Amino acid sequence: MPCTWKPCPRWPPCCAMPAASRKRARCWSRPWPHIPPSWPCSAHRRRSSSACSTAWIHRSRRFIDAMNAHQPQLPLAYEPIRLDDGANVKAHSIQLGLDGADEGTLVWATQQAEGEARPGNTWYSPDDGLYLGLVLEPDFPTEQAGQLALVGLVSMGLSMAEHVVPMTDLAYRWPNDILLSGSKVAGLWLSANEAGDRLVLNLAVNVAKAPQEVIDAGCVQTDGGTPETTPEILLETFARQFLDWINRWAEEGMAPILRQLHSRHAKPGTPVLLRLDHGEHLAGSVVEVDDQGQLVLETDGQTRSVGLNEFFGLK
């Protein structure tokens, strides 16, 4: 008795496709999936019903599930490296920067055993989060390097805005935090290698879970997002937004970045507490973020400007 099992219509084997369709398939950005030689279609040898064993069916289903799993589709400017072993994404990406990795190298993961924030701080890293490090090769004066932190902050903020419900309160906290509904859901760090020819932009986003160890922490899915907002989808959106905004920054300077930042930043008079890279603590109230992206504070009756390079310890 011949086997009556039919291939999944969503993933037909290439041998069953018309020649014209096969030619078109090779032009897709994602190649037509490889079909095992034992795929039981009419173009292969006829198989008996006994050959369609339960074990084979289970293997086929696992194969199809793997093919259907969502994989981020990133612009060609990026060279993605996914870490699946729980390694520290920040440490890995900084090491790549020290080793002179190409600009656009993007290390990412959805889980890591222990995350690192600023020196001396730990970023609690629940599963189903987005943790990434992007290597950049600056071709501009060193004093402008810190401005890329605000480019990254606005890019991730706008990425989240695409995936949260309307009227969700999304706010920036200079220069490296994003809040949804008053809860911190993302943090950003900027590092440079000793030679100064590589910058590494690191972001960590609580997507599906909020760390229980942090009082004011939240996550995207429960603080305005939806269950459909996955780390992979957020990565795709960020990759597109960052390319757009870094090009606008290169062409127009800080003006378009600051317009986005000011629309969601703390108002003048808001209390703020900062810890700079060298350990100094500053307490005061916000005056403004100036046209260079510096935070102007009123502290102890005096006005002080804190630069982005000073905050991140960039030389």
Beta strands, then each sheet from edge to edge (+ up, - down):
strand 1: 79-82
strand 2: 105-109
strand 3: 115-116
strand 4: 122-123
strand 5: 130-136
strand 6: 170-173
strand 7: 177-180
strand 8: 183-192
strand 9: 199-205
strand 10: 271-275
strand 11: 281-289
strand 12: 295-299
strand 13: 302-306
sheet 1: 1+ 2+ 5- 9+ 8- 7+ 6-
sheet 2: 3+ 4-
sheet 3: 10+ 11- 12+ 13-
end
